C-alpha cells in the first residue's frame, strides 16, 4: 500500500502539494534535493530546506519541569501586570470643548 498519492487533488496549489511531499525531518545529507516547482519563491524553498536550530541556552536550565509548571501557574494566577490606567494614564481625562 502506497502511503503517498501519486497525484495531488486539483484544488491543492502546486506549492502546497510540494510542501506536503517534503519529509518532516528536514533534508539529510543522504537525501537528494529535488528541484522546486517553478512557482515556489526562493525564500520559501530555503525555509523548507533549513533545519530548525536553537542557538541560545535553555530558557530556565536550573528549573525542573515541576518547578517550571508551578512558576507558570503562579504567573497565570497573578494575571497580567498593570492595568489600562498604567498603559493609558491620560485616557480618562477629556477636556470639555469650549465653543
C-alpha positions in Angstrom: 0.0 0.0 0.0 1.4 3.4 -1.0 1.2 6.0 1.7 1.8 8.9 -0.6 -0.6 9.6 -3.5 0.9 9.8 -7.0 -1.2 12.8 -7.9 -2.4 15.6 -5.7 -6.0 16.8 -5.8 -6.7 19.6 -8.3 -7.8 22.1 -5.6 -4.3 21.9 -3.9 -1.9 24.6 -5.2 1.4 23.1 -6.5 3.4 25.0 -3.9 1.3 23.4 -1.1 1.5 20.0 -2.7 5.3 20.2 -2.9 5.4 21.2 0.7 3.3 18.3 1.7 5.6 15.9 -0.1 8.6 17.1 1.9 9.8 15.0 4.8 9.0 16.3 8.2 12.6 15.7 9.5 14.2 18.1 7.0 16.9 17.4 4.5 19.6 15.0 5.4 23.0 14.5 3.7 21.9 11.2 2.2 18.7 12.6 0.6 18.9 14.1 -2.9 17.5 17.6 -3.1 14.6 17.6 -5.6 14.1 20.6 -7.9 11.4 23.0 -6.9 8.3 23.8 -9.0 8.7 27.0 -10.9 6.2 28.9 -8.9 7.8 28.4 -5.5 9.5 31.5 -4.1 13.2 31.1 -3.3 12.6 32.2 0.3 10.0 29.5 0.9 12.4 26.9 -0.6 15.2 28.0 1.7 12.9 28.0 4.7 11.7 24.4 3.9 15.2 23.1 3.5 16.7 24.8 6.6 16.7 22.7 9.7 15.4 24.3 12.9 18.2 25.1 15.4 18.2 26.6 18.8 21.4 28.6 19.3 20.6 30.0 22.7 20.7 28.4 26.1 17.5 26.8 27.5 15.0 29.3 28.9 15.5 28.2 32.5 18.1 25.5 32.7 18.0 25.4 36.5 14.3 24.6 36.8 12.8 21.2 36.8 9.6 20.5 34.9 7.6 20.6 38.1 9.1 23.9 39.2 8.5 25.4 35.7 4.9 24.3 35.8 4.5 25.8 39.3 6.0 29.1 38.2 3.6 29.1 35.2 0.6 28.5 37.5 1.7 31.3 39.8 2.2 33.7 36.9 -1.2 32.9 35.4 -2.9 33.3 38.8 -1.3 36.7 39.2 -2.8 37.9 35.9 -1.4 40.4 33.6 0.6 43.0 35.4 -0.5 46.6 35.2 -3.8 48.0 34.1 -5.3 50.2 31.4 -4.7 53.2 33.6 -1.0 52.3 33.7 -0.8 52.0 29.9 -3.0 55.0 29.1 -2.8 57.4 32.0 -4.5 60.3 30.2 -7.3 58.3 28.6 -9.9 59.3 31.2 -9.0 63.0 31.1 -11.2 64.6 28.4 -11.1 68.3 28.0 -14.5 69.9 27.5 -14.8 71.7 24.3 -15.3 75.4 24.5 -17.5 76.9 21.9 
